[in-house]
């Protein structure tokens, strides 16, 4: 039975949140440079014009970014900075050399304001739902990760969708908080509360199946690796490999949904920035349009870039998350052993404390 204030995994909900928060920061630090370079290469091939939108991924979630300056302006934002890159590696070298290493993380801080809380909500909800449904590591009941992962992702998307829409409005129109409040009020009055959830459908359509497939494969692979190496907890390498493999499988199988979500996000973003009055295309209309215009291959475009982005992000996030959970679990166990010494009559306490410390070092 879990101690008071702790989950069955041996750590508190606050420690779960700290583990997911730490993993989120580390993931964004490693993955963001890949997307910054990708955006710079895209801007070199097809320069952004004022009002255009593009997707920015920090390894945790996709964000709509609005181009506020055209290439003719004197002050160029980071995504329109001049450069003649011959490829990905050359872009890394040139950006680092001429603009400084910090430029590889351009645009990151504003996106973390929502991405980190969303990740914390998602991972904490998943772990607690999984435990509430009675899942035990090593068990063969793999429907629990599927259900828990789907519910956790849907909850996180529902929480973050209105905030992402508000962020896009603020970025595109430079509104004050009072103006933003009026803008949201008029939007709700004209379109109802559901107007704050534009883009929720395609996001759920991609993220929920992705989450279900990811956690199903991750729990299975983790269980198999732990069984093969006769260990109760996965090592850092086991978590990394299982996370990368699970992320790759989920990314490939949900690619058509990702293509639809990307088109839908950009369409909605440009409606906000360019003040278009046309109604946005529904998910199914957009899918049919892509199929008619470019054939079935249009729904599987960008497979390699998606896998290159998703696999390391999943691997880093889950290995950091599992690593920090193991760290907190060991700390809790050491604290529990140390507190139990207080209530052990007739025992050489100093000897017990030394033994406890030695055991902690050997873990």
N, C-alpha and C positions, 0 to 999 in steps of 0.2 A: 504494500500500500504506500502511496506517496505521502511524504511528510506534509504537514500543514503549510499551505502557501506554495507548494510545489506541484507540478504536473507529474503524471506517471513516468515521464522520461527523466525525472530526477532534477529538473531545473524549474525555476519560477517563470511565470509568464513575462515578467520584466526582463529576465535573462534571455528568454526566447526572442524578445523584441531587440535586445542589445545585439544578439548574435546575427539576426537578420539585417539589422542596421549596419553593422560592421561589414557583413558580406556585401551589402548593397554599395557601400562606398568603395570597397576594393574592386568590385566588378566594374563600376563606372570608371575608375582610374585606369584599369587595364584595357577596356573595350572602347571607350570614347575616342582615343586617337585614330582607331580604324575608321570610324564613321566620319570624323573631321576630314581625314584624307580623302575619303570617298566623295564627300560633298565638294571639296575643293577641286577634285578632278572633274566632277559633273559641271561645276561652274565654269571650268576652263573650256569644256566642250560646248556648253550652251549657257552663256551668261544669264544670270538671274535678272529679271526686270522688276520694277517696283510693283508690289501687289502679288507677285508670284509666291507660292508656298512650296516648301520642301520638308521632307521628314528628317528629323534629327534623332538618332538613337544613342542613348548613353549606356546601353547594355542591359537596362532594366525595363524601359518602355520606350515607345515611339512618341515623339512630340512634333506637332505642327509648328514650323517656324515661318515667319512672314518676312519677306524681303521688303524692307522699308526704303532702301536706297537703290537707285539705278546705277548702272556702271558709269554714267556720265557725271555723277556727283563727285565733289572734291574729297569728301571723307568716305572711305569705303569700309563697310563692315568686314568682319573676319572672313565670311564666306565669299566675298567678292574681291579679296586682296589679290593683286596681280601675281602671276607665277606661271612659269612654263615648265610643267612637269612631264617627264617622259614615261612615267608609270608610278605605281604605288610606292615602291621602295625609294625612287628618286624624290617623290613628294615628301616622304618622311624626312629624308636627309635635308632637302632644301628648306622646308618649313622650320626644322630644328635649327639649322645653321643661320638663316637670315632673319627669322622672326622670333627665335627663342623657343625653348622646350615648352614653355607655358602655352604657346599657341596651339599645341596638339590637344589641349583641353578647352579650346575656345567654345563659349556658349554653354559650358557644363553647369555652373552654379545655379542659374534660374531653373533648369530642368530638374535638379535634384530636390527642389522644394516640394515637388509632388511625387517624383519617382521613388524616393526613399520611404516616405510614409506608406505609399501604395504597396511597396515590397514588404514592409514590416507587417502591414495588415494581412497580406496574402500568406506569407509563410507562417505567421503566428496562428492565423485562422486554420490553415491546413493542419498543422501539428495538433491543435486542440480538437479539431473535428475528428481527426484520425484516432486520437485516444478516446474520445467520447463514443466512437463507434466500435471500440474494443479491438482495434488492430494491435497485434503484438509482433515485433520484429521477428522474422523467421517464419511467420505463419503463411499459409497459402491463400488467405482470403484477400485476393488482389482487387476485389470490387470496392473495398473500403478506400484505397488510395484514389481510385477513379472518381468515386462519389465525393470524397472529401476535397480532392483537388478541383473538381468542377465547381462545387459550391463556394470554395474559398476564392477562386478566380472571379466568379460572377459577382461576389460581394465586393471584391476590390475594384472591379471595373465600374460597378454601380456607384461606389463612393467617389471615384476619381473622375468620371466622365463630365459632370457639371463643372468641376474645377478646371479641367483641361479646356473646356469651351470658354470659360471666363478668362483664362490665361491668354487664349488666342485673341479674344476681344480687346483685352488690355494692350497686348503687343501690337495689334494692327491699328488701333485708333488712338493710342496714347491717352486713354481716359483717366480722369481722376477717380478716386474711390466713390465720390458722390455721383459722378456721371455714370460710372459702372453700375451703381445701385439702381439708378433710374433706367439704364439700358436693360438690366436683368428684369426689372419689374414690368417694363413694357413688353418684353419678350414673353414673359409668363402670361400676361394679360391677353396677348394676341394669339399665342400658340399653346397656352397651358403649360403645366409643369414639364410635360414631355418634351417641350422645346429645348430644355436644358440637357436632354439626353440624345441629341442628334449625333449619330455615329456610334451609339451604344450597341445597336444591332450587329453591324459588321465586326465590331471589336469582340463582342461575346461569341460571334460565330467563329472567329479565329482562335481566341484565347482559351475558351472553355474546352474545345476538343484538344488543343495543344496541351493544356494543363492535365487533362485526363490521361492522355497518352504518355506525357512526360512522367507523371508520378507512378503510373502503372509500371512502366519500364524501369524507372529508377529503383523502386522498392524491390522489384524482381531481381535486377542485376546486383543490387547491394546485398540482398539475401544470399544469392548464389556465391558472390565473392567472399562474404563472411563465412559461409559454410565451407568453401574450398580451402580457406586459410585458417579455419578453426579459431575464429575470433568473434566476440560478441558485438564489438563496435567496428565500423569501417575505418580504415586508415585514411589519411589525406589522399593518397593515390587512388584508393578504391572509390572514394566519393567523386574524385575528379574524373576518373574514367567512366564511371556509371553515369555521372551528370552529362558528360560530353556525348556519350552514346545515346542516352535517352533524349537529349536535346536535338540531336541530329535526326533521329527517327521521327520525332514529333514535328520538326521543322519541315521535313520532306512530305509527310502525309497531310499536313495542313497548309501547304503552299498555296493552293487555289484561294483559300480563305484569306491568306495574307495579301495576295494580289488585289482582291476585292477591297479589303480594308484600306490598303494604301491609296487606291483610286478614290475611295469614298472620303477619306480624311482630307486629301488635297482638294477635292471638290468642295467640301464643306468649308475648309479654310479659306479658299479663294472667294466663296460666297460672302464670307464675313469681311474680307479685306477689300474686295472690289465692288461691294454693295450690289451684288447681283440679286435680282428679284425672282429669278426662275426657281422652281422647286427642285430640290436635289433628287437625283435618281435613286430609286429604291435599290436594295441590294441585288434583287433578282433581275431587275431591268439592267443594271450595270453589268452583271454577269453575262446576260444574254447578248448585250451590246459587244462586249469583248469577244465573245464566242463568234459572233457574226462577222466582226471586223477583221479579226486575226486568227480565227480558228481555235481549237482546243489548246494549242501550245501557248496561247496568251495567258491562260490561267496557271501556267507552270513557268512563267518567266522569272528570271532572277534566282534560280535554285542555288547556284554556287555562292553568290554573295550572301544569301540568307543563311546558308549552313555555316559559312565562314564567320558570320556575326553571331549566330545563335549558339553554336557548339561551345566556343570558349566562354561565352557569357554564362551559360548554364553550368559549365564545369567549375568556373571560378566561384560563382555564387553558392552552389550547393556544397562545395568542399570547404569554403570559408564558414558557411552556416553550420555544417556538421562539426568542423574543427572547433569553433567557438562554443558550441553546445557541449562538446566533450570536455573542453576546458572548464566550463561552469559546473558541469556534473562532477568532475574530480574535486573542484573546490568545495562543493557542497558535501561530498562524501568525507573529505578531510575535516571539514567543520563539524560534521555529525560525529565522527570518531573522537575528535578533540572534546566535544561537549559531553560525550558519554563517559569520558574519563572522570569527570567531576562526580559522577554517581557510582563509581566502582570502589566500594570499601575494601580495605585490606590489601590493596594492590600498590606496588611501587609505581607512583604516578610519573615520576621523572623518567623511568624506564619506558613506560607506555608512550609518553609523549615523544621520546627519541625514536621508538619503533614506528609510530604513526608518521613522523616526518620522513623516515627512511622509506616507508611504503609509498608515500606521496612522490618521492623523487624517482622511484622505480617505475611509476606508471607511464 
